Amino acid sequence: MEQLQEDRGDKLNRLRIVEKEKNALEDKKREAEDYLRLQNEHVKAQLRLWQWYLWKCLLNEEEFLSTHTYNV
């Protein structure tokens, strides 16, 4: 019985240590997730900007082609 109680105590101590380590890493995990979320939002914003540039270029091309007729 004493051996079982000692084993239980050892396992509880290890559990507490692991929980402390896990909790210490939680802040870093959250920080990394926030960073990745911001990076993702940044890339999406850049994509929208490039899509807008492309759209403007296509409009300009259409306007140019409609106002300039070429005699071939």
PECOR-V866463 format. One record per residue. N is the residue number from 1. PHI is phi in whole degrees, -180 to 180 (NA if undefined). D_LAST is the distance of its C-alpha to the last C-alpha in Angstrom with 1 decimal. Layout:
((N & PHI & D_LAST) (N & PHI & D_LAST))
This chain:
((1 & NA & 101.8) (2 & -62 & 101.7) (3 & -64 & 99.2) (4 & -65 & 96.9) (5 & -66 & 97.2) (6 & -66 & 96.3) (7 & -60 & 93.3) (8 & -61 & 92.2) (9 & -61 & 92.6) (10 & -61 & 90.6) (11 & -67 & 87.8) (12 & -65 & 87.8) (13 & -63 & 87.7) (14 & -63 & 84.7) (15 & -62 & 83.0) (16 & -62 & 83.6) (17 & -63 & 82.1) (18 & -65 & 79.0) (19 & -64 & 78.6) (20 & -64 & 78.8) (21 & -63 & 76.2) (22 & -63 & 73.9) (23 & -63 & 74.3) (24 & -65 & 73.7) (25 & -81 & 70.3) (26 & -59 & 69.3) (27 & -63 & 68.3) (28 & -66 & 66.1) (29 & -63 & 64.6) (30 & -62 & 63.8) (31 & -62 & 62.4) (32 & -65 & 60.1) (33 & -64 & 58.9) (34 & -62 & 58.2) (35 & -61 & 56.2) (36 & -64 & 54.1) (37 & -64 & 53.6) (38 & -65 & 52.4) (39 & -61 & 50.1) (40 & -62 & 48.7) (41 & -63 & 48.1) (42 & -63 & 46.5) (43 & -64 & 44.0) (44 & -63 & 43.3) (45 & -66 & 42.6) (46 & -62 & 40.3) (47 & -61 & 38.4) (48 & -61 & 38.1) (49 & -63 & 36.8) (50 & -66 & 34.1) (51 & -65 & 33.1) (52 & -65 & 32.9) (53 & -57 & 30.8) (54 & -63 & 28.4) (55 & -61 & 28.3) (56 & -62 & 27.6) (57 & -62 & 24.7) (58 & -65 & 23.2) (59 & -63 & 23.8) (60 & -63 & 22.2) (61 & -63 & 19.1) (62 & -59 & 18.9) (63 & -63 & 19.6) (64 & -63 & 17.0) (65 & -68 & 14.2) (66 & -75 & 15.6) (67 & -96 & 15.8) (68 & -118 & 12.4) (69 & -101 & 9.4) (70 & -109 & 6.0) (71 & -96 & 3.7) (72 & -101 & 0.0))
